[in-house]
Amino acid sequence: MITEQFNLDNEYAELHRRFPMSGRKPLIGISGNFSEGNCCLARGYYLSVLEAGGVPMIIPPYPHREQLVAMLDTLDALLLSGGADIDPRYMGEEPDYNLLHNVNTPRDEQELMLVRLAADRQIPILGICRGVQTMAAALGGRVHQDIYAALGSGLLGHSQEEERGVATHMVNIERGSLLYNLFGDTLAVNSFHHQAVSAVPDGFCVTAVATDGVIEAMETTDGRPMVGVQWHPECFILKDDNRCMMPLFQWLVDEAVLYRRAREIHARIVTIDSHCDTPMLFDGGYKLEERSSEALVDLHKMSEGGLDVATMAAYLKQEARDEDSLHRATEKAWHLLEGIRARVENNASHAALCCSPDEILPLKRSGKKIIMPAIENGYAIGRDLENIKKFRDAGVVYMTLCHNGDNDICDSARGAGEHGGLSSFGRNVVAEMNRVGMMIDLSHASEKSFYDVLEASTVPVVCSHSSCRALCDHPRNLTDAQLSAIAAKGGVVQVTMYKGFLVKEGDATLDDFMRHLQHAIKVAGVEHVGIGTDFDGDGTIVGCRDASQLINVTRELLRRGYDDATIAAIWGGNWLRVMRVVQNVPVSKC
């Protein structure tokens, strides 16, 4: 029946009485139910999303993987709806058909893949009933085939006979969890299930439990915006417009807005990680084009995390300094640099080697990921200054003067103070690096070496992966005086994600990294701070474990009120400014 008050001409005209018609709303993909060849969705799911300010889109089950990835690239959040049982074979268990009610293979196979791919991309996810079970099954958790068979007969009636919008039992919520922040320590919920999560995946914790011990909710502990609940929150709004569960949907939409904003920023700006040690993995068969379970940086993770430029360092351990050892060090540096070049050339359609700041934006616009080569430890040049120009001509954008041990150039922060700072040879190294346009990296340098180089260099210098000693007293970290001095020189400090430089004990988190980043900004100024993860060289933190999670840094910057211009400066603008100054001399084209 046509709604009496609806008039197409009037409605169409009203929509165009202002411009723009509406702001961009976050797009929330909702997995559709599937039965007898038809895809459908209960009204409560999309109504709850609409009421929270999102735009719902039903995702029908289909097996086409490339289209699934393309669809995910358009989504701002994912809602996994309820439905049929999870087939236990996807978790390596034999099914007991006396326990299973029904299974839905098209949904299972699509949604298990959907969860994995969305989690890789840090897309916010809310799983409801079957949805929380799907999350668990996809990410390494377990699901009871039947809670009554597994846990005994003394359970609550988890398949209620009341209306769907009526709460029938209580759950206890873990203090400090997201659910606790939304609802407090207890919540009355409804219930329509006989399966339930039996073990949460790594990176998750149980956040709500029924009074009979059945797991009712889980959420991540590693910074990813993923929450799953066993009850049906979408049903409540359908009964007397009950909005008691709307905080959960509002959380999803709010996270979707943040995710979309972060993605839009990454699409506009240049994002640079100034230091990763991925070449250390080359001898183990690392391939740039494969999503590795070991490497923290590859083309897949760069794409998922919105990283444009990975600066890969040819790392050399500080060893003996006799002529043979120095020669081997130089040869190893060339071997690693050639490994970088070869891996990029093998993926020339999707990646490019780059050593000039003015080439980066055109390469980004062409859809390519960018690899910049660097050297970690001036041990690589031996005692031959000509090697500096050779390395620069090969594309090396910076060289870290030393590593953990004094070398012929300078004293290390972890050395014996052999030279009392920068050696006489080291002064020649600084002059030659200035001449050929290679950035000087003072990460790992002793304080005396640091100040000697600042005095000797005619151009700004960098610390490609360092943090703040005021927050973590480690000799590799920079004092506030050093932060101020490098800023006064026009340089930049790239805050790192190595836990030992962020906290004294235990695992470091994204919050710990943000504390160091914000402290560096406070002391040095926002024009002199950036990000150098040290991925694949022990750099990794909870909330940003690899390059796929770098989008989380941008989300945290947005949460803390930083504007787009500041985020652009931190993510690459400051580093590129220094690179342009340093390279303002004639050098051979890379």
N, C-alpha and C positions, 0 to 999 in steps of 0.2 A: 504493500500500500504506500502511495506517495505521501510524504509528510506534508501536512497542509500548509505550514508556514514556509516551505522551501520554494523559492522562485529562482531558477537558474540565472536569469538575466540580472536580477537584483543582487544575488550572491556574488556573481562574477564581477559586477561593477563595484561592489563594496570592497572586494579584495584589492582593487586597483585604485582606490582613492588615496593611497599613500605609496611612497617608494623609499626604500625597498619594501616589498610586501611583508617580509619577516626575516629575522636573523637566522643564521645557519644553526639548526638544531642537531644534536648528536644522533647518529643512526645506530639503532640497537637491533642487531640480528637475533631473531628468536627461532630456535630449532622447531620445525613443525612436526606434529605427530603424523604417523603414516599407517594407514589401515586399508586393506582391500584395494590397494592401488591409488588411494586418495590421500592428499596432504591436507591437514586441518590444524586449527589452533584454538584452544579454549579462550574465551573472551577476556578472562581476567588477566592473562599475560599482557596482551597488547594495551588493554585499558590502563593497567598499572604503569606501563612505560609511558603512555601518553600523559597521564596525570603527573608523572615526575618530570615531564618536559622533554622526553625523547621521542624519536620517530621510529616506530616499530617496523621491522621488515621480516617477513617469514622466510626461513631458509628451508626449502624442501630437501629431502634426502636425495642425493645423486652421487654417482661414483667418480665423476670427472675431477681429477685432482688439480689440474691447472686452473680450471674455472673456480675451484674451491679457494685456491690461493688468491686469484684475482678478486673474488668476492670479499675475502678477508681484508684486502687492501682498501676496501671502501668502508669497512665497519669501524665504529668507534667503541663498541662494546658488544658482548655476546651474552645472551640469556639462553641457558639450556633448560628446556621444558621437561615436564614429566611424561610418563608413558610406560611402555612395556618393560619387562625385565631385561637386565644386562645378561648376555650370554656368557657364562663363566669360562668358556673356552678361550675368550680373549684375554683371560688372566691365567691361562695355563691349567685350568681345572676341568675335570670331566663333569658334564652337566648331570644333575639328578632330576629326571623329568617328572618324578613324583613330587618335587618341590617347586619347580619352575611353573609359572602360570602361562606365560607366553613370551616369546622373544621376537625381536624385530631386526633382522640382519641388515637391511638397508640403512636403518637409523644407526645401529651400532657402528657399522664400518665407517659411515660418514662422520659421525659425531666424535668417535674416538680420535680420528685424524684431525677433526676440527679443533678439538681441545689442545692437542699437541702443537698444532700450527699457531693457534691463537696465543698459547702460553709463550711460545718462542718470540712472538711479536709484542709481548707485554700488554695485549689487549685485555681490558677489564672483563671478567667473567663472573656471572652469577649462575650457579647451578641449583635447580629446584627439583627435589625428589629424585627421579631418575637422573636428573642433571648432576647432582652431587655424586651419585654413583658412577656416572660416566667420567666425571673429572678424576675420581679415584682410580678407576680402571685404566684410563688413558695414561696416567702419570706415574703408575707403579704401585698404587695402593691395592686394597682387596675389598671385595664385596661379599657379604653373606648371601648364599643362594636363597636361604629362607631363615629369618631370624628366629622363628619358633623352633625349628629343627636344630639350629646352632646354639641357641641360648636357653632353651628349655621352655616350659609351658607357663611359667610364672610372669609372663610379660604383660604389659598394657595391651589394650586393643588398638594396635597401630593401623588397623583398617576400620575406621570409625563408621558408625551407622547414622550419625548426625548429619545435618546439612554440611556442605563443604565449607561454608563460611563461618562455622561454629568451632570454637576452640574446645578440645576435649581432654587435653593433658598439659602438664607443665614441663618445661625444660629448664635446666640449670645452666647458666652461661658463665664461661670462664672470665674472670676479672682481667681487665687490660686488653681484651680482644676487641675487634671492630664491633661484633654483635653486642658486647657489653656497653660500648660507647653509644650504640644506637638504641638499645632496649633495657639496659640494666642487668641485674643478676638473675632474674627469672622471666620467663615469657610463656604465656598460654598459646598453644599452637594446635593446629588440626593435623590429621594424619591419615594417609592412604597408601600404605606400602606393606610389603612383607620381606623385601630385600632392604639392606642397609649397609653402609660402609663398615667393614670390620677392621681395616687398618688404613690409616691415611698415608699418602705418598710422602717421600722425603720432601722437606721444604714446607710441609703443612703441619698444623696442629689441630686437635679436637677443641672446639670452642663451645659446644652445647651438647648436653647429654640428657636423655629422658631419665625419669626417676628409676626406671628399670635397668639402666645402664646402656641402652641402645644409643649409638652415636647419632646425634641429630644435626650437627653442623661441623664444618671445618673451614679453615682459612689459611692462607700462606703465612710463613714466618720469614720469607726471603724477599719481601718487598713487592712481589707481583700482586696486582689487584685482583685476587681470585677468592671468592667466597662460595660455599655450597651449603644449602640447608635441606633437611630431609622432609620438612613439612611443605605445605602449599600456601605461601603468603599471598599469591595472586587471587585466591578465592575470597578473601575477606572484603575487598572493596565491592564485590558483587552483592553482599548482604548488607542492606541498609547503609550503603556508602561508608562502610567501616574502613577507616584509613590507618588502623593500628600498625599495619605492615608496610606502609608507604616509606618509612625511613630506609628500608632495604633497597627499594627501587630507586629512591632518591640518591642513595650512595652510588648505585650503578651508573645513573645518568650523570652525576657530578664527576665521577671518575672518567666517564666517556668524554665529557667536555674538556677535562684536563688532558686526556690522551690526544684528542683531536687538536687542541691548541699546540701541544708539543710537536705533533707530526707536521702541522702547518708551518711552525717555526723552522723545523729541520728542512722542510722543502725549500725554504727561502734562503737560509743562511749556509755558510760553509762550516762543517763540523770537523775538527781535527783532534785526533789523539796523537800527541807529540812523542810518545814513546811506547813501543811494545817490543817484546823480545821473541816474536814468533820465529825468526830464523834459527833459534836454538832447536827447533823441532824439525828442521829440514832433513837431517840425517835419518829421521824416523819415517820418512816418506810423506811428509805433510804436502797436501795439495790445496791451493788457494780456493779452488772451485768446489771442494767437498765440505759439507757441514760436519765438522770434526767433533767427536766426543771428548777429545783431549785439548785441542787448540782453542784458545779463547778468542782468536781473531781469524775469520775467513770471510769470503764474500757473502755467504748467507747471513752470518751474524752481523756483519757491517750493514747489510740491507735492513735486517730486522730492527736493529738499534738506531738506524738513521745516522750512521757514521760515514762521512764522505772520504776522509783521509786517514789512513793508518800509516804512521811513521815507523817503519821496521828497522830496528837497529841491528847491525852486525856486531854482536857482543864478543869481546875477547877477555877471557880470564887473565888476570895479571900473573905472569909467570916469570921465569928467569930472563935476564937482559943481556946475555952473551949474544954474539953475532948470529949464531945459528938459531937461537930461540927467537930473536927479533925478526929474522927472515921468515920463520915459520908463522909468526904472528901476522906479518904482512900478507903472506900467502893465504892464511885462513880468512882474513878480512876480504880479500878478493874472491875467495870461494863463496863466502856467504853473500856478498853483493851480487855475484853472478847468479846465485840461487834465487835471490829476490827478482832479478831481471827475468830469468827464465820462467818463473812461475807467473809473472805478470804477462809476459809475451804469450804464454800458453792460454791465456784468457783475454786476449786482446779485444774481443768484442764487448767485454764487460769491465775491464780494468785497464788502468794506464799507469805507467811509471812517470813521475813528475818531480821536478826539482825547482820550478819557478812559480812564485805565487800568482802571477798573471795567467798561468795556464789552468789553474784549478777550477775556476768558475765555469769556463767553457766545457771542461771535461765533465763536471757535475751535470751541466745542462744536457750533455749528450747521453746521460744515463750511466756513466762509468764511475766505478769506485777507483780511488786514487791511492797509490802506494808511494810513499817518499822514503828513500833509503838514508840511513844514518849510520854512524859508527859509534859504538860505546867502548871507550878506552883508547886514548891516543897512543897506547902501546902498539897500535896497528901501523903507525908510520915508522916505527923503529927510530933511527937517528937521521933519517933522510927527509929533509924538508920538501924535496920534490914530490914526495908521495902525497902531500896535502893537495897540490894542484891536480895530480892524477886522480885522486879520490873525488875531488870536486867536479872534475870534468866527467866523471862516471856517474854524477848525479847526487852525491852525498850532500845533504843539506846542512847537517851539523855533525860535530864530533865532540863527544864527551872527553874531556882532557885526561881523565884517569878513571879507575874503578876502585875496587877494594884493595889498595896497596899503592905505594909510591911508584912512579915510573920516571922516565928521563925528563918528563915535562914538568911535573909538579908533585906536591905532596897530596895524599888522599886523606879524606876524613877518617879512614880506617887504616892509615899508614903509620910510619915511624917518624915522620917529620924530617926526612932525609935532606931536603933542600932548604928548609925554613920557608917554604912557600913555593913560588914559581922559580924554576931554575933558569939559568942564563939561556939554555937551549929552549926552554919553555917560552921565554920572551920572544924568541925568534919564531916559534910556532904560532904564538898569538898574532904577531905581525903578518905572517904569511897567511893565516886564516882570514884576517882582515882584508888582505890584498886580493885573495881569490874569491871572496864572498861566501865563505863557509861560516855558519853560526858557531859560536863557542858555547859549549854546554858545560856549566859548572856543577851539575849534579855530581856527587861523589868527591868533590874537591874539599880540601881542608879550608878552615876559615882564612888562614893566611894566604893560601893559594887564591881563594875567592877574591880577596881584596887586592892582591897583587895583579890579578887579571883585570879587574875593574879599572885599575889605574893604567894598565898597559894598553888596553884595547881602545881603539879609536871609534868603535861602534858599539851599540848595545849588545849585551850578552843574555843568555837564557839559562834556566835550570829546567831541563826537559821533564824531570820526574822527581820532585822533592815536596816535602810538607813542612809543617810549622813546629819548631822546637818548643815554642811557648805552650803548645798543647800536648806534645809528646817529646820528651827529652831524649833525643837520639842524635848522635854526632852527624848523621846524614841529613838531618833536618836543618832548616834555616832559622836563624835567630830573627827577631823582629828588626834588629839593626841591618842584617843582611837583606831582608825583604825590602826595607826602605832604600838601601843602597842600590839594589838592582833596579828598583823603580826610578831612582834619581838618574841612573845611567840610561834610562829609556828601555830597559829590558823587560822580560816577562818570566814569571815563575809558574810552572805547570804543576799543579797539585796532583799527587799520585795516589793510587789505590792500594799500595802495598801495606798490609795490616800492621807490620812492624814499625812503620813510620806514622801510623795514625793512632794506635793505642799501645800501651805497654804490655798488656796481657789479653789473651782471648782473641776471638774473631772481631774484626772491624766491620762496621755497618755503613750503609749509605749516609746515615745521620752523622757518623764520625767523619766521613769524608767531607760532608757539607760544613761541619764545624771548622775544619782546616781551610776549606775554600773560602768561607766567610771571614775567617781570621786574616787570611792573606789579603783579601779584598780590603778589609778594615785598615790594615797596616800599609800595604803597598799601593792601594788604589785599584779600582776595578779595571783600569786600563793596562794593568801589569800582571794579570792573573789568567791562567788557563788550565787545561786538563791534560795530564800525561799519565795514563793508567798503569803502565808497567805490566800490562797483560802478557801472559806467557813467560814472565820473569818473576813470578810470585805475586804479582799484583792481582788481587781479586777481593771483593768485599761482599758481605751479605746485602743484597739489594742491587748489586751491580757485579755479577760474577763473571760476565764476559761481554763482548761487544754488543750482543743482542739486547742487553739491558741498559745500554747507555742512554736510551730515551728516558729512563727513570731519573737521570740527573736533571734533565730539562724539566720534568714534572716537579721535581723538588725545588728547582729555581723558581718555577711559576708559583708553587705553594707559598714560597717565602717572599713573593711580591716583586721579583725582578722583572723588568720590562723586556720587550723583544730586543731592543738595541743592546742592552747590557748582556743578555744571553748570547747574542751574536758575537759580542766582543770576547766573552769568556770562551766560547766554543771554537774560536778560530781567528776572529778579527785581530786580537792582540798579537797572536803568534805571527800572522801574516804581515802585520805592520813591521815587526822587528825583522822578519825575513826580507822585506822590501828594502829596508835601510841597509842591512848587511850586504845585500846583493847589488847595491848601487855602484858596481864597478864592472868593467868589461871582463867577462869570463866566457870560456868556451860553452857552446850550447850543449845541454845534456842530451 
